[in-house]
């Protein structure tokens, strides 16, 4: 499997707090079948979660060396989970934030509750500049849970959707679970990812989530969402 959304770049955000924790999690992920991982620390302008790309690249190289020392055969790449704002293009031009593994794909997050006014126009502008927008975990946004037509609106302009595997086992509540099931049933997803933050994550839930997903999609589709599509970014 290939993961394009997680918070395992240590000491950056609300994810892994130490390189030791990152190594422990990555070791378990290798055992679970992950081969490639794009690390996507939060980038939220004007907040404590605004570590610049240069610092992230330094930490990435340190983490890669530690993987070698620990004989963990996972390939690591860099990205960001970018919180929506009007300065995304400027921050890309200034090399402050990262696309997913230096591709033209951007992982972008919206507010969990409430609505960022004009987010559709920001997405359209990014798309017009040749970027591909991947919306992180649409099933978790209250506005999307209450109005699924927002999914159709973004799909129509070319936005891709990435859902969290754990949403299928109720980690984010019944409304998120209901929404991800609808996303699967209607074939709206392009990526299923972990959004893993900490070692305390229950790895057994991934097998349970797959079992649930296969009620709504075929094994081939599940493989496309967890391996084939994300492999195109690495």
HUDA-V62528 format. One record per residue. N is the residue number from 0. OMEGA is omega as a letter, one per 30 degrees, with the letter a starting at -180 (NA if undefined). Layout:
n=N omega=OMEGA
n=N omega=OMEGA
//
This chain:
n=0 omega=l
n=1 omega=a
n=2 omega=a
n=3 omega=a
n=4 omega=l
n=5 omega=a
n=6 omega=a
n=7 omega=l
n=8 omega=a
n=9 omega=l
n=10 omega=a
n=11 omega=a
n=12 omega=a
n=13 omega=l
n=14 omega=a
n=15 omega=a
n=16 omega=a
n=17 omega=l
n=18 omega=l
n=19 omega=l
n=20 omega=l
n=21 omega=a
n=22 omega=l
n=23 omega=a
n=24 omega=a
n=25 omega=l
n=26 omega=l
n=27 omega=l
n=28 omega=l
n=29 omega=l
n=30 omega=a
n=31 omega=l
n=32 omega=l
n=33 omega=a
n=34 omega=a
n=35 omega=a
n=36 omega=l
n=37 omega=l
n=38 omega=a
n=39 omega=l
n=40 omega=l
n=41 omega=l
n=42 omega=l
n=43 omega=a
n=44 omega=l
n=45 omega=l
n=46 omega=l
n=47 omega=l
n=48 omega=a
n=49 omega=l
n=50 omega=a
n=51 omega=a
n=52 omega=a
n=53 omega=l
n=54 omega=l
n=55 omega=l
n=56 omega=l
n=57 omega=l
n=58 omega=l
n=59 omega=a
n=60 omega=l
n=61 omega=a
n=62 omega=l
n=63 omega=l
n=64 omega=l
n=65 omega=l
n=66 omega=l
n=67 omega=a
n=68 omega=a
n=69 omega=l
n=70 omega=l
n=71 omega=a
n=72 omega=l
n=73 omega=l
n=74 omega=a
n=75 omega=l
n=76 omega=a
n=77 omega=l
n=78 omega=l
n=79 omega=l
n=80 omega=a
n=81 omega=l
n=82 omega=a
n=83 omega=l
n=84 omega=a
n=85 omega=a
n=86 omega=a
n=87 omega=a
n=88 omega=l
n=89 omega=a
n=90 omega=l
n=91 omega=a
n=92 omega=a
n=93 omega=l
n=94 omega=l
n=95 omega=a
n=96 omega=a
n=97 omega=l
n=98 omega=a
n=99 omega=l
n=100 omega=l
n=101 omega=l
n=102 omega=l
n=103 omega=l
n=104 omega=a
n=105 omega=l
n=106 omega=a
n=107 omega=a
n=108 omega=l
n=109 omega=l
n=110 omega=l
n=111 omega=l
n=112 omega=a
n=113 omega=a
n=114 omega=l
n=115 omega=a
n=116 omega=l
n=117 omega=a
n=118 omega=l
n=119 omega=a
n=120 omega=l
n=121 omega=l
n=122 omega=l
n=123 omega=a
n=124 omega=l
n=125 omega=l
n=126 omega=a
n=127 omega=l
n=128 omega=l
n=129 omega=l
n=130 omega=l
n=131 omega=a
n=132 omega=l
n=133 omega=a
n=134 omega=l
n=135 omega=l
n=136 omega=l
n=137 omega=a
n=138 omega=a
n=139 omega=a
n=140 omega=a
n=141 omega=a
n=142 omega=l
n=143 omega=l
n=144 omega=a
n=145 omega=a
n=146 omega=a
n=147 omega=l
n=148 omega=l
n=149 omega=l
n=150 omega=l
n=151 omega=a
n=152 omega=a
n=153 omega=l
n=154 omega=a
n=155 omega=a
n=156 omega=l
n=157 omega=l
n=158 omega=l
n=159 omega=a
n=160 omega=l
n=161 omega=l
n=162 omega=l
n=163 omega=l
n=164 omega=a
n=165 omega=l
n=166 omega=a
n=167 omega=a
n=168 omega=l
n=169 omega=a
n=170 omega=a
n=171 omega=l
n=172 omega=a
n=173 omega=a
n=174 omega=l
n=175 omega=l
n=176 omega=l
n=177 omega=a
n=178 omega=l
n=179 omega=l
n=180 omega=l
n=181 omega=l
n=182 omega=l
n=183 omega=a
n=184 omega=a
n=185 omega=l
n=186 omega=a
n=187 omega=a
n=188 omega=l
n=189 omega=a
n=190 omega=l
n=191 omega=a
n=192 omega=a
n=193 omega=a
n=194 omega=a
n=195 omega=a
n=196 omega=a
n=197 omega=l
n=198 omega=a
n=199 omega=l
n=200 omega=a
n=201 omega=a
n=202 omega=l
n=203 omega=a
n=204 omega=a
n=205 omega=l
n=206 omega=l
n=207 omega=l
n=208 omega=l
n=209 omega=l
n=210 omega=l
n=211 omega=a
n=212 omega=a
n=213 omega=l
n=214 omega=a
n=215 omega=l
n=216 omega=l
n=217 omega=l
n=218 omega=l
n=219 omega=l
n=220 omega=l
n=221 omega=l
n=222 omega=l
n=223 omega=a
n=224 omega=a
n=225 omega=a
n=226 omega=a
n=227 omega=l
n=228 omega=l
n=229 omega=l
n=230 omega=l
n=231 omega=a
n=232 omega=a
n=233 omega=NA
//
